[in-house]
């Protein structure tokens, strides 16, 4: 589960991570009040207005602006709130901005020049260990750094038996070229960041940039946090941070019925039991001349209610021209699924698009008979090749 920057920073602060202070607002007037409060608390006289959406590259799309007066704060807040912000990660349709973060200016003048770094904590799936990845090239896309200057990316793998060690945190600071106060501050920052990552059961912490201020403080200026959905039952406070406005409405609806659904851009809806079979089904749809409109895994306990909910969700997409149900009866019997299809079809009413049902496994023959004798406009198949032909016919 993704959370907003302001929520991520609040979480980091709880664990002692230095952050760029800010206050969230949802109106221009609230933004001005937030700016005044920040000035009183931090002494800042400039403010950064940052759009809050679940996507990176906000600055490139015009979602991050510097305000040098309270009039600027109100004007920029009015401009950013409600805009459809398009970034490299949102796609051409963009995302509507419902909230902004009014943050303190941390690039103030001093004895030293501010410096930006990149840092993330994530699981290295090749080794099964948590890893701190960092670079002196902060404020840039890490993919670009990896492509052009891979020697500037460093890693620290954490042995789960002993946890993050002091020499590793010091090596991070050393590889970033720090010394004196900044060196000590970075060591503390690394320990606090890793503690926050572990304590929240996160899948990813990405801080870009980590800033060394002109007076050698180390703070998180931006923060991207991805929480592990499977661990949210242990973190009720974090689960409450979910913002469904940032998610696809159909995917949110599918989640209510425990359906694993991902919307795609094709014309053939598919309903399958099992992620592997779903991937194979999407390949088969493409080979038959269609494009998958979704990934929908109903799991191993498909019944009439599950099938009906799946139908309704798939048909809410106007681009769907046919539906393919592909079920392997192992845990679930095929005849039970077939009865579910028939019942769901009758409950929904007149379904105008073709439906192809391919059932294989336990009681597959009985299932085909149920479909064929139902009197409904449903085409049945047992082998995958037949199902592919039915899809081709439906799209012709």
Buried (B, 14 or more C-beta within 10 A) or exposed (E): BBBBBBBBBBBBBEBEBBBBBBBBBBBBEBBBBBBBEBBEEBEBEBBBBBBBBBBBBBBBBBBBBEBEEBEBBBBBBBBBBEBEBBBEBBEEEBBBBBBBBBBBBBBBEEEEEBBBBBBBBBBEEEEEEBBBBBBBBBBBBBEEBBEEEEEBBBEBBBEEEEEBEEEBBBBBBBBBEBEEEBBBBBBBBBBBBBBBBBEBBBBBBBBBBBBBBBEBBBBBBBBBBBBBEEBBEEBEEBBEBBBEEBBEEBBBBBBEBEBBBBBBEBBBBBBBBBEEBBBBBBEBBEEBEBBBBBBBBBBEEBBBEBBBBBBBBBBBBEBBBBBBBBBBBEEBBBBBBBBBBBBBBEEEEEBEBBBBBBBBBBBBEBBBBBBEEBEBEBBBBBEBEBBBBBBBEBBE
